Amino acid sequence: MRLLLFLLCALLTACGSYRQNILFNATTGHVPEKIRHEISNVESDYRIRKNDQLTMDLYSNKGEKLIDPNPELSQENPAGQAEAPQKPIYTLDVNGLVRLPMVGTLNLENLTLRQAEEMLQKEYAHYFKDPYVHLTCANRRVIMLGAPGGQVIALENENMRLPEILALAKGLPNDSKAGNIKLIRGERVFEIDLSTLQGFKEGNMVVESGDIIYVEPIRRPFSESLRDNSGIFSMLISLATLVVVISNLSTK
């Protein structure tokens, strides 16, 4: 009996721990470090697509110029000196090809930014000593987190609204809370309820590049705890069975 009570307590404890998977609760104007980490992970896993726009920084000597021991010298702007020009943008065509200076046309489609950087470093090694390449995706885009999974959604048209972004993310899955959607824009957090018609009207807002959309997932603690702790429960059940068998043998 005591063992059964112990198993029940262990199960309830495991169930209670699943609230920790909610990225953030309603705190106006605050974006926790955990969600910043999730955003970083999503962006690092982003794969380059057709029509993506890239900017490139290229340095020799393993990026030595980036580490300036005398920053006050590089920040000086003598009178009459022109401002630095804007970075050129390189666009992938419909075949996933992009034309870059010196190295020519390359296929970067389906590569992560890190993989593309490594490829370009090898290509530019023919022209520069120990090249260091940093790529940035210049597309207008938003980031989806939560129940739909980590996704980067490109803003293909002007004035795209939240429902359009959710549709591009293949809609809201069954394990999502339509009444608890948060749109993060800088330090501002908009709470949106799409579970009602009135909430839909109020939340049908135009998204901006750089917005983060978080859809809170529905947690099923019992089934999730059984799944994730199946090894522990199997061991405890085996132990309980062994105790019962030994107890029965000792009474005979």
N, C-alpha and C positions, 0 to 999 in steps of 0.2 A: 504493500500500500504506500509506504513511504517513497519507494522508488517511482511509483506512478505519479505521486505528487511532485517529485523532483523533475520528472520528464515534462509535466504540465507547466511548471514554473520556467523551465528552460525554453519551452516553446513560446510562452508569453513574453519572455525577455527578448527573444529573437524577433518576435513580431513588433515589439515596441521600437526596435532599433531602426526600422525602415523609414521613419520620419527624417532620418539624417540624409536621405537621398534627395530631399527637396532642396533645390539649389538656394533659394532665398525666400524669406517671408516678406510680408508687406512692411517695408521701412522706407518711407518717402525720402527720395533724394540720396539713397545709399546703394551702391553696387558692391557687394562683398567680394573678397579676394577669391572665393571659390568660383564664382561665376566668371571672373576675369581669367582664371586658369582654364575653365572650360572653353572660353572664347579663344584663348591662345591655342588650345589643342585643335579646335575646329579649323582655325585658320592655317595651322601647320599641316593639316591633312588635306587641305584644299587642292584639288587637281585642276590643272590648267585645261581650259576648254576652248573650243572654236570661238572666234570673235572676242576672246579675252584681250584686254589691253595691258601691256606690261611696261614697267619702267626698269631700267637697269643701271646699277652703279658698278663700275669696273675700276679696280685698283691693282697695282703691281705690288710685289714684295709682301704678299699675304695681307694686304690691306693696311700697310704701315702708315699710310697717310691719315687713316681714321683715328689713330692714336697720336695726337699732337702734343708733344711735351711743352710747346709754347703756344697755347691757344690764343693768347692775346695778340700774337703776331698775325695769325691767320684770320682773325676777326676784324682786323683793321681794314677800313675801306677808304683809301686815299681819295681826296677830292678829284672829281672828274672821272673816277673809275666806274665803269658800267656795272650794274648788278648782274649776278650770275643768271644765265639764260635758263628757261624752264627745261626740265628733262624731256628728251624725246620719248614718244610713246610708240611702242611696237605692238602691232595688232596681229593676232593669229587669223589666218584666212579660213575658209570653209573646209579646207583639208587638214587643218591643224598645223600649218606651216607658218613660220615667221622669219622675216628677213632681217638679219642683224649685221652691224658693221664688221667688216673684215672676214668674219667666219661664214657669211652667206646665209643660205636658207636652211633652217633646221626644223625638225618636227618635235614640238614640245607638248603636244596634246597628251592628256592623261598622266602627265608627270606632276608630282608635287613640286612646290616651289623649290624645296631643298634639292630634289633630284635634278631639276632643271639647272639650278646653280652649279651643281657638281658637273653636269654635262658641259656647261659653258666654260667653266674653269679649265676643263681639259682642252676645249677648242682654242681658248685664248692663250693657253700655255705655249702654243706655236709662235706667238707674237710677243708675249710679255713674260717676265720672270715671276714665277709664283703668283699667278693672278688670283684675285679675290673678287667674287661676283655676288652681288646682292640684288635679288629680283623682288619687285613689288607688283601686286595685281592692282591696277588703277581703275578697275571697273567700279561702277556704282552698284553696291550690293548691300544686303542685310544678312544677318546671321540668325538662324533658327536653333533654339536649344529646347531641351525638355522632351516631352512625349514624342514629337516627330523625329527625334534624333538630331545630332549635330549636322546642320546643313548650311551651306552658303548659297544664297539665292541672288542671282543677278537681277538688277532692275533694268529690264530690257526696254521699258517705256517710261515716259514721264508721268508723274502723278499716279503711280500705282498705289492701290489701297491695300489695307491689311488682309481682307478676304482673298484678294488675288495672290498675295504672297503665300497664304495658307494653302491655296489651291495648287500653287507650284510645288509646295512641299508635300503634295499628294493628300491634302486634307488633314483633318484631325483624326488620329487613330482612336480605337475604342477605349484605350487606356488613358485618355487625356481628359482634362477638365476644361470644357468650353467656357465655363464661367470664371476661370481664373487664368487669364492671359495677361502677361505683362510686357509692355513695350518700353525698352530702355533707350533713352536718347540723351547721351552725355550723362549728366547727373540727375536727370529727370526720369521718373518712373510713372508710366501711365497704366492704370489697372483697367482691364477691358473684360466685359462679360458678353460673350457671344451666344449664351444659352437662351436668351430671350430676344424678342423682336426689338424692344426698346434698347437693350444693350447693344444689339447689332447696329442700330441706327447711330448710337452715340460712339461706338467703337470703329465705325467705318471710316477710319482716318487715313490720310495719305502718309505713306512711310517715306523716310529719307535715307539717303546713303549713310551707312554706318549704324543704323538702328539695330538693336538686338531684340528679338522676339522670343519670349520664354513661355511655353505652354506647360503648366504643371501636370505631371502624370498622376493617374489614380493608382494608389498603392493597394496591393492585396497582400497584407502582411503574412497571413496564414500560409497561403500557397507559396509565397516567395521565401519564407523562412524554411518551409519544408524542402524546397528545391535547393537552397543555398547551404543548408545544414544537414543534408541527407546523410552524409558520412557520419556525423556525430550521432544523429538519431539512430542509424543502423547499429552503431557500436553500443549505444545504450540499450536498444531493444535486445541485442544479442546478449548483453550482460544480464538484463532482466530475465531472459529465457534461461540462462545458465543458473541464475540464483534459484528460480522456480524448480528447475530439474534437481539441483542439489538438495533443495528443501524437501522435495517429494521423496527423494531417495533416503534422506536421513530419518524420515518419519516411518519408514517401513521397517 
